[in-house]
Amino acid sequence: MIRRTVFEWKSLRYGDGEKRIPEWAADRIAAVTRRSPLGGNEGERILSHGRREIRARQVVGVIAADGCALEILPKIDFCDESDPRRIVGRTRKQLVHMLAVALNINIDSGLVTNLGWQQENLLEVLIGLFVRKLADLVRQGMPRRYLECEADLPVLRGRLEVTRQFTTLAAHSQKLACRYDELSRNIAINQIVNAAISRLARISCSDENQRGLREIALTYVDVATVPVAALPWHELVIDRSNAGWRELINLARLLLGNRFQTTSDGAGLGFSLLFEMNTLFEEYVARMLQRALCGSGLTVHVQGGRLFCLEDVSTKAQRFMTKPDILVKRGASVELIVDTKWKRLSARIDDPKQGVNQPDVYQMMAYGRLYHCSRLMLLYPHHAELNQPEGVTGSHRINGSDDQLETATIDVSTRQGLLERLRALGTRGRGMPLNCAGR
């Protein structure tokens, strides 16, 4: 099994050795990306498949094909780390943390120490997390619910179905048409978990994960096996009786959902577990900002607003809806608009714009006008090449108004003090100095 790891926007040349990838493996992996919904034209949004190398783009995760697997990790700077192997493990750990925050999944310290960050790729780490959480929940008891059943029995159970008794069973006086409620484990939540167990057992290459999945599968022998496409998500009920399963279902949804694709062709099986870093960074920042501003009187709204840019003069029809990444409100008033960008600000001294895209500035100007908000922010991930602390890197007044557009960075390599750092950015006043958001 050929297993390779590469960081986003980095490449692997073809050849032998741990730092290269065989050309046949690159061809098979590229074929999987071309069938992925996130791949775009010929899979170019995930991988660039060249003559001498494959190059990762801004989609991260795991792509596997027959006999090979490629892991793509986000580029996160760890200033206190120089060991490449430890950097890979810490990046996996931070990526799983970002996913857990975005999906509202709690990962306690006991699980963190046993997930094999250094040895396993991202997919195996997530499967290991699923297995451990599921094992803990099964020990507490599987969810059950009363289901309405119909059966023809020799004795009455529940209530008699009179119509069927005197029509279908008219010639069978020894049977009674019964309708009754039965406490069952064959319900939607267990069918979804069972489908996840079956799928993960087919794709996991970890002996430990395979062993855990086999053991848990024995508990689900009386639960119906439902194809993933036919899973009864609409029947899923999470209430007080099974609230502890909410996080596991979120994880199962991730592993079974649209971002997790399984494909098959003549050469064998292929699958991918992929995430767009722009979307993940936005969701992560938004949820952490919600926690940071809790109790401050400010509320955080993700992809909200939905005001239109234009109105047709004659028909009054609305055109061009806007959905800012993050709105920070006090009551009905918008205090701050944040647009997140998973890209690196330029550290070149001859680039006063810091690599900020002109369309992004125009977009923020439109947001300020539509939402009557005077404080706008473009937020980027921090990196070491900036040679300055994280926080506000630039502050500009928009000509012809009192609106202020800030560029800022947040260090996602560490969780230490993250809420305080985000709170400092979210509540920063105009008169405060730049780079005020300390660790």
NUVOGU-15893 format. One line per field, with one value per residue (C-alpha): residue number from 0; z negated, x negated, y negated; residue in three letters; chain. Coordinates in Angstrom, 3 decimals, decimal comma. Example, Ala and Ser with C-alpha at 12.3 -4.5 7.8 and 13.67 -1.06 7.14 Angstrom:
2
seq = (0_1)
z = (-7,800_-7,140)
x = (-12,300_-13,670)
y = (4,500_1,060)
type = (ALA_SER)
mol = (A_A)
END
This chain:
439
seq = (0_1_2_3_4_5_6_7_8_9_10_11_12_13_14_15_16_17_18_19_20_21_22_23_24_25_26_27_28_29_30_31_32_33_34_35_36_37_38_39_40_41_42_43_44_45_46_47_48_49_50_51_52_53_54_55_56_57_58_59_60_61_62_63_64_65_66_67_68_69_70_71_72_73_74_75_76_77_78_79_80_81_82_83_84_85_86_87_88_89_90_91_92_93_94_95_96_97_98_99_100_101_102_103_104_105_106_107_108_109_110_111_112_113_114_115_116_117_118_119_120_121_122_123_124_125_126_127_128_129_130_131_132_133_134_135_136_137_138_139_140_141_142_143_144_145_146_147_148_149_150_151_152_153_154_155_156_157_158_159_160_161_162_163_164_165_166_167_168_169_170_171_172_173_174_175_176_177_178_179_180_181_182_183_184_185_186_187_188_189_190_191_192_193_194_195_196_197_198_199_200_201_202_203_204_205_206_207_208_209_210_211_212_213_214_215_216_217_218_219_220_221_222_223_224_225_226_227_228_229_230_231_232_233_234_235_236_237_238_239_240_241_242_243_244_245_246_247_248_249_250_251_252_253_254_255_256_257_258_259_260_261_262_263_264_265_266_267_268_269_270_271_272_273_274_275_276_277_278_279_280_281_282_283_284_285_286_287_288_289_290_291_292_293_294_295_296_297_298_299_300_301_302_303_304_305_306_307_308_309_310_311_312_313_314_315_316_317_318_319_320_321_322_323_324_325_326_327_328_329_330_331_332_333_334_335_336_337_338_339_340_341_342_343_344_345_346_347_348_349_350_351_352_353_354_355_356_357_358_359_360_361_362_363_364_365_366_367_368_369_370_371_372_373_374_375_376_377_378_379_380_381_382_383_384_385_386_387_388_389_390_391_392_393_394_395_396_397_398_399_400_401_402_403_404_405_406_407_408_409_410_411_412_413_414_415_416_417_418_419_420_421_422_423_424_425_426_427_428_429_430_431_432_433_434_435_436_437_438)
z = (0,000_1,117_-1,389_-0,923_-2,637_-1,041_-2,214_-0,247_2,684_2,448_4,934_5,098_7,968_9,591_8,604_5,833_2,199_-0,665_0,670_4,144_5,510_8,206_11,403_11,490_8,010_9,026_12,082_9,958_7,341_10,026_11,553_8,211_7,960_11,426_10,147_6,950_6,712_5,276_8,145_10,697_14,247_14,449_10,680_10,945_7,778_5,778_7,663_10,623_12,462_14,401_16,472_13,722_10,489_8,796_6,971_4,219_4,299_1,503_0,782_-2,047_-3,171_-1,954_1,552_1,964_4,922_5,476_3,652_2,798_0,721_0,679_-2,333_-1,771_-4,878_-5,344_-5,639_-9,282_-10,773_-14,077_-15,057_-17,951_-15,862_-13,358_-13,202_-9,915_-11,310_-14,381_-12,213_-10,194_-13,386_-14,892_-11,639_-11,611_-15,235_-14,547_-11,427_-13,395_-16,082_-13,446_-12,056_-15,561_-16,279_-12,937_-13,551_-17,274_-18,279_-21,644_-21,713_-25,294_-26,353_-26,761_-23,097_-21,936_-23,362_-21,679_-18,100_-16,454_-15,109_-13,941_-12,438_-10,792_-8,068_-8,584_-7,519_-9,962_-12,752_-12,125_-11,927_-15,221_-16,775_-15,505_-16,878_-20,326_-20,705_-19,483_-21,843_-24,812_-23,806_-23,138_-26,635_-27,959_-25,839_-22,254_-21,509_-21,268_-20,337_-20,206_-16,641_-15,468_-14,177_-12,392_-12,574_-12,365_-15,688_-17,422_-20,456_-20,636_-21,143_-21,299_-19,470_-16,840_-13,263_-12,560_-8,815_-8,050_-10,459_-8,629_-5,093_-4,614_-7,587_-7,269_-6,361_-9,010_-12,351_-14,122_-13,505_-14,806_-12,970_-15,611_-15,710_-18,588_-19,684_-20,122_-21,665_-18,866_-18,092_-14,352_-14,134_-12,009_-14,337_-14,597_-10,861_-10,156_-12,594_-11,158_-7,641_-8,852_-10,476_-7,245_-5,045_-7,320_-7,687_-3,898_-3,619_-6,831_-6,541_-10,270_-12,135_-15,330_-13,634_-11,853_-15,130_-16,832_-13,953_-13,938_-17,663_-17,481_-14,390_-16,501_-18,530_-15,375_-13,959_-14,564_-12,882_-9,196_-6,671_-4,603_-1,543_-2,176_0,511_-1,172_-4,795_-6,653_-7,667_-7,646_-10,395_-12,624_-16,031_-18,562_-21,868_-25,590_-25,537_-23,027_-23,202_-23,932_-20,384_-18,691_-18,276_-16,898_-14,342_-13,269_-12,722_-10,877_-8,689_-7,806_-6,952_-4,978_-3,479_-0,222_-1,084_-1,391_2,019_2,973_6,596_8,486_11,874_13,572_11,875_8,399_5,660_4,934_2,275_0,972_-2,224_-1,295_-2,797_-1,276_-3,600_-2,796_-4,070_-7,055_-8,140_-7,950_-10,015_-12,558_-13,089_-13,289_-15,954_-18,003_-17,735_-19,002_-22,080_-22,501_-22,458_-24,645_-27,366_-25,697_-24,284_-20,772_-18,591_-15,684_-12,495_-9,803_-6,130_-7,299_-6,180_-2,715_-1,604_2,125_3,922_6,550_7,002_10,426_10,816_12,700_11,204_7,738_8,215_6,058_7,616_6,351_2,818_0,396_-2,285_-4,358_-6,037_-9,565_-10,946_-14,517_-15,807_-18,868_-18,729_-15,183_-14,521_-12,624_-14,515_-12,477_-9,189_-8,823_-5,596_-6,113_-3,544_-3,746_-1,978_-3,079_-3,320_-1,502_-3,627_-0,805_-1,745_1,842_1,668_-0,383_0,502_-1,237_1,544_0,736_3,802_5,221_5,667_1,931_1,112_3,434_1,847_-1,662_-0,569_0,713_-2,577_-4,557_-2,475_-2,491_-6,180_-7,459_-9,165_-9,618_-10,708_-8,150_-8,432_-6,091_-8,301_-7,211_-8,878_-10,527_-9,348_-10,480_-7,367_-8,361_-11,071_-13,340_-15,924_-14,865_-14,984_-12,851_-10,163_-8,417_-8,932_-6,158_-5,909_-2,864_-0,892_-1,001_-4,241_-7,845_-7,189_-8,171_-6,503_-8,505_-7,448_-10,302_-10,993_-13,546_-14,521_-14,187_-15,118_-18,814_-20,840_-23,787_-24,393_-21,088_-22,551_-24,132_-20,885_-18,881_-21,496_-21,173_-17,415_-17,664_-20,196_-19,072_-19,113_-16,494_-18,867_-19,893_-18,595_-15,838_-16,730_-19,997_-19,959_-22,028_-22,981)
x = (0,000_-1,531_-0,717_-1,925_-1,268_-1,546_-0,637_1,702_0,039_-2,929_-3,859_-5,118_-7,370_-7,018_-9,482_-10,470_-11,169_-9,151_-9,271_-8,035_-5,031_-4,965_-3,428_-0,864_0,340_0,591_2,662_5,122_5,466_6,011_8,742_10,606_10,356_11,891_15,022_15,257_17,963_15,298_12,902_14,268_12,951_10,794_10,252_8,107_9,566_8,082_4,950_2,942_1,920_-1,207_-3,757_-6,379_-4,449_-1,087_-0,407_2,166_4,595_6,740_8,858_7,578_8,356_7,636_7,899_7,483_7,435_6,491_3,177_2,474_3,650_2,763_3,326_3,483_2,996_3,479_0,397_0,309_-2,829_-4,104_-6,813_-8,025_-8,415_-11,083_-10,657_-8,771_-7,138_-5,836_-4,592_-2,529_-1,053_-0,266_1,328_3,614_4,493_5,341_7,345_9,417_9,939_11,211_13,552_14,788_15,578_17,354_19,418_20,059_18,137_16,394_13,021_11,918_8,275_8,467_9,357_6,786_3,868_4,875_5,728_2,340_1,654_-1,862_-1,186_2,243_3,599_6,565_9,147_7,884_7,782_11,436_12,407_10,576_12,483_15,770_14,972_13,998_16,986_19,355_17,884_18,424_22,026_22,874_21,694_24,325_27,046_28,252_31,208_34,586_38,015_41,540_42,524_46,022_46,166_48,738_48,792_51,209_50,871_52,578_53,354_54,350_51,535_52,270_55,509_57,476_57,496_61,170_61,129_58,258_59,620_62,942_61,556_58,047_58,270_61,947_61,070_58,342_60,133_57,008_55,198_55,870_54,966_52,987_51,590_49,224_46,230_42,872_39,714_37,141_33,519_34,198_34,720_33,238_30,400_29,130_29,524_27,352_24,670_24,815_24,308_21,267_19,820_20,263_18,699_15,752_15,021_14,600_12,134_10,087_6,533_5,777_5,745_6,856_9,772_10,805_10,803_12,911_15,405_15,803_16,490_19,098_20,746_21,824_24,025_25,883_26,782_30,502_30,440_31,397_28,631_29,777_27,880_26,303_28,432_31,620_30,769_33,814_32,297_35,801_36,832_33,861_34,970_32,500_34,198_33,457_33,480_30,594_28,963_25,598_25,573_25,779_22,008_21,594_24,364_22,604_19,435_21,358_22,964_19,491_18,216_21,345_22,233_21,632_18,049_17,274_17,533_17,120_16,587_15,795_14,413_12,648_9,346_10,850_12,360_11,650_12,857_12,182_12,814_12,314_12,825_12,597_10,349_12,105_15,394_13,842_11,912_15,088_17,129_14,333_13,837_17,584_18,193_15,176_16,235_19,693_18,054_15,708_18,498_20,925_22,281_21,003_24,376_23,082_24,423_22,709_24,584_23,051_23,979_26,767_28,073_29,251_29,926_30,042_27,720_30,181_33,896_35,501_36,978_40,076_40,846_39,270_37,670_34,608_31,271_27,916_28,400_25,501_24,418_21,551_19,482_19,969_22,184_21,612_24,748_25,885_29,620_30,666_27,611_24,659_21,480_18,920_18,784_16,067_15,107_12,697_10,043_7,937_4,938_1,662_1,225_-1,891_-4,937_-6,757_-7,806_-7,171_-3,507_-1,564_1,696_0,379_1,822_5,420_7,622_9,327_12,717_12,663_12,328_15,209_17,333_16,676_17,515_20,873_21,494_20,811_23,276_26,049_25,831_25,061_21,939_18,889_16,458_15,397_12,730_10,930_9,580_6,721_4,729_1,555_-1,841_-5,427_-6,621_-4,623_-7,240_-4,700_-2,161_1,239_4,089_4,916_2,263_3,785_6,598_8,004_10,782_13,030_12,971_16,166_17,397_16,479_16,362_13,157_11,771_9,268_7,095_6,320_4,844_5,573_3,129_4,895_1,807_2,673_5,873_4,247_6,005_7,878_11,175_9,486_7,696_10,923_12,761_10,094_10,636_14,420_14,671_11,722_12,487_11,329_8,980_7,110_3,579_2,866_1,933_3,854_4,964_2,338_2,094)
y = (0,000_-3,301_-6,077_-9,643_-12,966_-16,397_-19,899_-22,156_-23,956_-21,571_-18,869_-15,283_-14,310_-10,914_-8,230_-5,867_-6,738_-8,183_-11,747_-10,753_-8,930_-6,216_-7,497_-4,671_-5,687_-9,349_-8,336_-6,339_-9,079_-11,720_-9,535_-9,580_-13,388_-13,730_-11,966_-14,025_-16,726_-19,048_-18,411_-20,815_-20,496_-17,339_-17,419_-20,567_-22,106_-19,223_-18,171_-19,346_-16,162_-17,066_-15,191_-15,066_-15,687_-16,074_-19,321_-19,807_-22,714_-24,202_-21,126_-18,922_-15,392_-11,860_-10,389_-6,644_-4,296_-0,686_-0,137_-3,785_-6,760_-10,445_-12,691_-16,465_-18,617_-22,376_-24,585_-25,688_-27,224_-25,818_-28,258_-26,089_-22,928_-21,889_-18,089_-17,396_-14,263_-16,065_-18,934_-16,448_-14,950_-18,347_-19,502_-16,440_-17,119_-20,759_-19,872_-17,354_-20,026_-22,471_-19,814_-18,970_-22,627_-23,049_-19,876_-20,464_-17,333_-17,265_-15,470_-14,887_-14,644_-10,862_-10,386_-12,926_-10,947_-7,669_-8,584_-7,918_-11,397_-10,464_-7,023_-7,259_-9,504_-11,807_-9,230_-6,607_-9,199_-10,085_-6,409_-5,818_-8,718_-7,260_-3,785_-5,036_-7,329_-4,609_-1,996_-4,332_-4,992_-1,333_-0,428_-2,838_-1,230_-1,566_-3,857_-2,150_-3,393_-1,989_-1,113_-0,304_3,299_5,424_9,217_12,158_13,983_16,933_14,721_11,080_8,608_4,909_4,172_6,054_4,782_5,438_4,708_7,075_9,689_9,986_9,668_11,034_13,443_14,338_17,919_18,202_18,191_19,462_16,142_12,640_9,449_7,533_4,011_3,296_1,230_2,943_1,521_1,870_1,055_1,134_-2,625_-5,411_-6,415_-2,833_-2,215_-5,286_-4,133_-0,605_-1,982_-3,921_-0,793_1,186_-1,472_-2,204_1,519_1,708_-1,163_-1,205_0,125_-0,102_3,218_1,486_-0,257_2,941_4,844_2,185_2,069_5,868_5,934_3,176_4,694_7,671_5,318_4,249_7,670_7,073_3,639_3,511_2,868_-0,113_-1,449_-4,837_-6,491_-5,206_-6,050_-7,489_-10,828_-12,336_-9,911_-10,729_-12,007_-13,415_-14,181_-13,986_-10,194_-9,965_-13,415_-11,797_-10,384_-13,796_-14,187_-10,670_-11,265_-14,479_-12,447_-9,711_-12,384_-13,628_-10,137_-9,212_-12,576_-14,393_-15,232_-11,544_-9,979_-6,333_-5,491_-2,327_-1,466_1,420_0,648_1,068_-1,017_-4,641_-7,037_-10,506_-12,417_-16,057_-19,509_-22,964_-24,945_-28,230_-26,789_-25,018_-28,124_-30,202_-27,716_-27,290_-31,027_-31,644_-28,996_-30,032_-33,690_-32,714_-31,194_-34,150_-36,740_-34,770_-37,063_-40,236_-41,294_-40,584_-37,786_-36,028_-35,105_-32,875_-33,373_-35,663_-39,029_-37,991_-41,536_-42,243_-44,627_-45,831_-46,451_-46,631_-50,123_-48,980_-45,544_-46,004_-42,582_-42,014_-41,060_-39,732_-38,434_-38,918_-36,435_-37,833_-35,122_-36,487_-39,260_-40,432_-42,161_-44,030_-43,611_-44,481_-46,647_-45,159_-46,087_-44,138_-42,224_-39,591_-37,868_-34,957_-34,052_-30,900_-32,388_-33,901_-37,615_-38,757_-39,593_-41,407_-44,924_-46,066_-44,975_-47,555_-45,771_-42,595_-40,459_-41,443_-40,899_-43,968_-42,181_-41,325_-45,039_-45,934_-43,224_-44,538_-48,079_-46,805_-44,988_-48,156_-50,148_-47,526_-46,612_-50,140_-48,830_-51,039_-48,310_-45,700_-43,023_-40,629_-37,829_-35,551_-32,748_-34,002_-32,757_-33,235_-35,086_-38,175_-38,883_-40,537_-39,379_-38,172_-40,660_-43,686_-44,129_-47,125_-49,626_-51,800_-54,369_-53,932_-57,165_-59,160_-57,571_-56,856_-53,107_-51,353_-48,204_-46,176_-43,297_-40,903_-37,478_-34,762_-32,014_-28,646_-26,613_-26,807_-26,764_-28,473_-31,769_-31,546_-32,741_-35,759_-36,566_-36,369_-38,408_-41,119_-41,211_-41,139_-43,971_-46,083_-49,804_-52,262_-54,012_-50,874_-50,198_-47,741_-44,146_-44,432_-40,814_-39,048_-35,409)
type = (MET_ILE_ARG_ARG_THR_VAL_PHE_GLU_TRP_LYS_SER_LEU_ARG_TYR_GLY_ASP_GLY_GLU_LYS_ARG_ILE_PRO_GLU_TRP_ALA_ALA_ASP_ARG_ILE_ALA_ALA_VAL_THR_ARG_ARG_SER_PRO_LEU_GLY_GLY_ASN_GLU_GLY_GLU_ARG_ILE_LEU_SER_HIS_GLY_ARG_ARG_GLU_ILE_ARG_ALA_ARG_GLN_VAL_VAL_GLY_VAL_ILE_ALA_ALA_ASP_GLY_CYS_ALA_LEU_GLU_ILE_LEU_PRO_LYS_ILE_ASP_PHE_CYS_ASP_GLU_SER_ASP_PRO_ARG_ARG_ILE_VAL_GLY_ARG_THR_ARG_LYS_GLN_LEU_VAL_HIS_MET_LEU_ALA_VAL_ALA_LEU_ASN_ILE_ASN_ILE_ASP_SER_GLY_LEU_VAL_THR_ASN_LEU_GLY_TRP_GLN_GLN_GLU_ASN_LEU_LEU_GLU_VAL_LEU_ILE_GLY_LEU_PHE_VAL_ARG_LYS_LEU_ALA_ASP_LEU_VAL_ARG_GLN_GLY_MET_PRO_ARG_ARG_TYR_LEU_GLU_CYS_GLU_ALA_ASP_LEU_PRO_VAL_LEU_ARG_GLY_ARG_LEU_GLU_VAL_THR_ARG_GLN_PHE_THR_THR_LEU_ALA_ALA_HIS_SER_GLN_LYS_LEU_ALA_CYS_ARG_TYR_ASP_GLU_LEU_SER_ARG_ASN_ILE_ALA_ILE_ASN_GLN_ILE_VAL_ASN_ALA_ALA_ILE_SER_ARG_LEU_ALA_ARG_ILE_SER_CYS_SER_ASP_GLU_ASN_GLN_ARG_GLY_LEU_ARG_GLU_ILE_ALA_LEU_THR_TYR_VAL_ASP_VAL_ALA_THR_VAL_PRO_VAL_ALA_ALA_LEU_PRO_TRP_HIS_GLU_LEU_VAL_ILE_ASP_ARG_SER_ASN_ALA_GLY_TRP_ARG_GLU_LEU_ILE_ASN_LEU_ALA_ARG_LEU_LEU_LEU_GLY_ASN_ARG_PHE_GLN_THR_THR_SER_ASP_GLY_ALA_GLY_LEU_GLY_PHE_SER_LEU_LEU_PHE_GLU_MET_ASN_THR_LEU_PHE_GLU_GLU_TYR_VAL_ALA_ARG_MET_LEU_GLN_ARG_ALA_LEU_CYS_GLY_SER_GLY_LEU_THR_VAL_HIS_VAL_GLN_GLY_GLY_ARG_LEU_PHE_CYS_LEU_GLU_ASP_VAL_SER_THR_LYS_ALA_GLN_ARG_PHE_MET_THR_LYS_PRO_ASP_ILE_LEU_VAL_LYS_ARG_GLY_ALA_SER_VAL_GLU_LEU_ILE_VAL_ASP_THR_LYS_TRP_LYS_ARG_LEU_SER_ALA_ARG_ILE_ASP_ASP_PRO_LYS_GLN_GLY_VAL_ASN_GLN_PRO_ASP_VAL_TYR_GLN_MET_MET_ALA_TYR_GLY_ARG_LEU_TYR_HIS_CYS_SER_ARG_LEU_MET_LEU_LEU_TYR_PRO_HIS_HIS_ALA_GLU_LEU_ASN_GLN_PRO_GLU_GLY_VAL_THR_GLY_SER_HIS_ARG_ILE_ASN_GLY_SER_ASP_ASP_GLN_LEU_GLU_THR_ALA_THR_ILE_ASP_VAL_SER_THR_ARG_GLN_GLY_LEU_LEU_GLU_ARG_LEU_ARG_ALA_LEU_GLY_THR_ARG_GLY_ARG_GLY_MET_PRO_LEU_ASN_CYS_ALA_GLY_ARG)
mol = (A_A_A_A_A_A_A_A_A_A_A_A_A_A_A_A_A_A_A_A_A_A_A_A_A_A_A_A_A_A_A_A_A_A_A_A_A_A_A_A_A_A_A_A_A_A_A_A_A_A_A_A_A_A_A_A_A_A_A_A_A_A_A_A_A_A_A_A_A_A_A_A_A_A_A_A_A_A_A_A_A_A_A_A_A_A_A_A_A_A_A_A_A_A_A_A_A_A_A_A_A_A_A_A_A_A_A_A_A_A_A_A_A_A_A_A_A_A_A_A_A_A_A_A_A_A_A_A_A_A_A_A_A_A_A_A_A_A_A_A_A_A_A_A_A_A_A_A_A_A_A_A_A_A_A_A_A_A_A_A_A_A_A_A_A_A_A_A_A_A_A_A_A_A_A_A_A_A_A_A_A_A_A_A_A_A_A_A_A_A_A_A_A_A_A_A_A_A_A_A_A_A_A_A_A_A_A_A_A_A_A_A_A_A_A_A_A_A_A_A_A_A_A_A_A_A_A_A_A_A_A_A_A_A_A_A_A_A_A_A_A_A_A_A_A_A_A_A_A_A_A_A_A_A_A_A_A_A_A_A_A_A_A_A_A_A_A_A_A_A_A_A_A_A_A_A_A_A_A_A_A_A_A_A_A_A_A_A_A_A_A_A_A_A_A_A_A_A_A_A_A_A_A_A_A_A_A_A_A_A_A_A_A_A_A_A_A_A_A_A_A_A_A_A_A_A_A_A_A_A_A_A_A_A_A_A_A_A_A_A_A_A_A_A_A_A_A_A_A_A_A_A_A_A_A_A_A_A_A_A_A_A_A_A_A_A_A_A_A_A_A_A_A_A_A_A_A_A_A_A_A_A_A_A_A_A_A_A_A_A_A_A_A_A_A_A_A_A_A_A_A_A_A_A_A_A_A_A_A_A_A_A_A_A_A_A_A_A_A_A_A_A_A_A_A_A_A_A_A_A_A_A_A_A_A_A_A_A_A)
END
